Amino acid sequence: QVQLVESGGGLVQAGGSLRLSCAGSGFIFSINAMGWYRQAPGKQRELVAGISSGGTTDYADSVKGRFTISRDNAKNRVYLQMNSLKPEDTAVYYCNRGTMSGTNYVSRAYWGQGTQVTVSS
């Protein structure tokens, strides 16, 4: 069965950095698009970044230039490097197995349990 396990969340001061990691299993990781979503309290879950099997990336405007998504198919992992963090980045971050529609990432119903990221001002 599909499993996605996130790690790397934590508490960081504004301007700091964190690197999230997601380990995928139960499917052929290398041929799937992967993505990161986040959900803040009282808000809808939103796309942060997605990456196709070939490395094409898709970012939310709010994180462009600050966050970088990458993948290591040999390790079945997808990463989210988050720099210049802001308090508004505070949320639970979820890993997703999805697909691409052109250059846009589209989620599918495969989610990890999430990892909390808290950015203090």
C-alpha positions in Angstrom: 0.0 0.0 0.0 1.1 3.6 -0.6 2.9 5.1 2.4 4.3 8.6 2.6 6.2 9.6 5.8 7.3 13.2 6.4 10.0 14.4 8.6 12.0 17.5 9.3 9.5 19.9 10.7 10.1 22.0 13.8 10.2 25.4 15.4 12.4 28.1 13.7 12.7 31.8 13.9 11.7 34.1 11.1 14.4 34.2 8.5 15.6 30.7 9.3 15.6 27.5 7.2 14.2 24.0 7.5 14.4 21.0 5.2 11.5 18.6 5.0 11.8 15.1 3.7 9.2 12.6 2.6 9.9 8.9 2.1 7.6 7.1 -0.3 6.9 3.4 -0.5 4.4 0.9 -1.9 4.5 2.4 -5.4 7.1 3.1 -8.2 8.4 6.4 -6.8 10.4 7.4 -9.8 7.5 7.6 -12.3 5.2 9.6 -10.0 4.9 13.4 -9.5 5.3 14.4 -5.9 4.2 17.4 -4.0 4.1 19.3 -0.8 1.0 20.9 0.6 0.3 22.9 3.8 -2.6 23.7 6.0 -2.7 26.4 8.5 -5.3 26.5 11.3 -8.7 27.6 9.9 -7.4 27.6 6.3 -7.8 25.2 3.4 -4.9 22.9 2.4 -2.9 24.6 -0.3 -0.2 23.5 -2.8 3.3 24.6 -1.8 5.3 22.9 -4.5 5.2 20.0 -6.9 7.8 18.1 -9.0 7.3 15.8 -11.9 9.0 12.6 -12.5 11.3 14.4 -14.9 12.1 17.3 -12.5 9.6 20.0 -13.7 8.6 22.1 -10.8 5.5 24.0 -9.8 5.5 26.5 -6.9 2.9 28.6 -5.2 3.6 32.3 -5.7 4.0 32.8 -2.0 7.0 30.6 -1.8 8.8 31.2 -5.1 12.4 32.2 -4.6 12.4 30.9 -1.0 11.5 27.2 -1.2 13.0 24.5 -3.4 11.5 21.1 -4.1 13.8 18.3 -5.2 13.7 14.5 -5.4 16.1 11.6 -5.1 14.6 8.6 -6.9 17.3 6.3 -5.7 16.2 7.0 -2.1 12.5 7.3 -2.9 12.5 10.7 -1.3 11.2 14.1 -2.0 12.5 17.2 -0.2 11.4 20.7 0.5 14.1 23.2 1.3 12.6 26.2 3.0 14.6 29.4 3.4 13.8 32.9 4.6 10.9 31.5 6.5 8.1 33.8 7.6 5.5 33.4 10.4 2.8 33.0 7.7 4.6 29.8 6.6 3.5 28.2 9.9 1.3 25.2 9.0 1.2 21.4 8.9 3.1 20.3 5.8 1.9 17.2 3.9 3.6 15.1 1.3 1.5 14.0 -1.6 1.7 11.6 -4.5 0.1 13.3 -7.5 0.3 14.0 -11.2 1.1 16.8 -13.5 -1.3 18.6 -15.8 1.1 20.4 -18.1 3.3 22.2 -15.8 0.8 22.3 -13.0 0.9 19.9 -10.1 -2.4 18.1 -9.3 -2.9 16.2 -6.1 -4.2 12.7 -5.8 -5.6 11.0 -2.8 -2.3 9.9 -1.3 -1.2 11.8 1.8 1.3 11.6 4.5 0.5 12.3 8.2 2.0 15.7 8.1 4.8 17.5 9.9 4.4 20.7 11.9 6.4 23.8 10.9 6.2 26.7 13.2 7.9 30.0 12.4 8.2 32.5 15.3 8.5 36.2 14.8 
